[in-house]
Amino acid sequence: MASNYDVVIVGGGIAGLSLASALAGKCSVALVEAEQTLAYHTSSRSARQLIPSYGPAVVQELTVRTLELIAERDAGLDIPVLAPRPFMMVGDEADLSAEASGHMHRISHDEALALCPVLRPESFTHAGLDTGSFACNAPVLLEDHRRRAEAAGADIITGARVHSAQRIGSAWQLGAGTEGLGAAVVVNAAGAWADELAVLSGVEKLGLQPYRRTAAVVDVDRPLTPGTPMVAEAAHRWYFRAEGGQVLISPAETVPSGPEDAKPRPGDIEALVARLNSLTTLGIRSVDRAWTGLRTEAADGVPVVGFDAEAPGFFWLAGQGGYGFQTSSAIAELAAAAILDASGSSPVSRTPAELAATRWSVRR
């Protein structure tokens, strides 16, 4: 016999956990995750930086709201999620102009070198600084969402890959691992597998595309001093930031991939080490560990949030494009409001016109 809920969330990354935390206590919620552990894929492989100047305008707006919501939570946590860490972008005038936003102000070449002395002066000509950027303690935030969700009555089930999903009458029936679940609303927070879940559910897929993004933690001869900004090239070929006494580096690649447990490709990190050793005086001498995550995007780069226009009770929470931690709390707030009615007690649907007006949703 199936266990019945108001909402079943498929996917235990930052998107799904944020929504479970926002909904729990207001309706009955279950979250199912295919892996044995939560946040196994992209959410455990993030850059752990919330940057208001980074991404499309909608993402920047969502980031500002997410920072507000997390700051409110931090007041009740023993270990805070947020810690100030500026974000600096460097490059030539054309690239920087294309990437800079209202959250970033221009700084001089000398000011940039003072903030990050390991940069070689000839490696860039222009720079911008976002002083409203924060380091994000991702494990603390994920655990806080899980704890709050379960404390408010949500069921979180791991090792339960969805293998069947169909709409029967006014409810969805799902098979996930050995579990049977019924729900008025199914939330597709499956990340790189979001389109696959749609097809399994008999819902038209949106053409969401996963992209690879590799990172590594390296040992260096010249560690970054406390307060050094995270530094990224405006042309999107690398970024680096302090990681304790080590340095986190990334080639910032955007290479299409299928949904998979992504791994670094031979030569990618080695090429990045050579490049950064030519552009900086970090003196990277060894790679401690490396990983690859998948950032999944819609064609226009805008997160996909809202009820499907054609499949009743099927709610998209996908396509966050690598901005998951930046946008998660704000999107969960928006999604919870869309799922709950005015009394906050039962799910409701919305018309395609209402969804289009939100600007957050994309429906091909």
Buried (B, 14 or more C-beta within 10 A) or exposed (E): EBBBBBBBBBBBBBBBBBBBBBBBBBBBBBBBBBBEEBBBBBBBBBBBBBBBBBBBEBBBBBBBBBBEBBBEBBEEBEEBBBEEBBBBBBBEEEBBEEBBBEBBEEBEBEEBBEBBEBBEEEBBBBBBBBBBBBBBBBBBBBBBBBEBBBEBEBBBBBBBBBEEBEBEEEBBBBBBBEBBBBBBBBBBBBBBBBBBBBEBBEBBEBEBBBBBBBBBBBBBEEBBEEEBBBBBBBBBBBBBBBBEEBBBBBBBBBBEBEBEEBEBEEEBBEEBBEBBBEBBEBBBEEBEEBBBBBBBBBEEBBBBBBBBBEBBBBBBBBBBBBBBBBBBBBBBBBBBEBBBEEEEEBBEBBEBEEBEEEEBBBBE
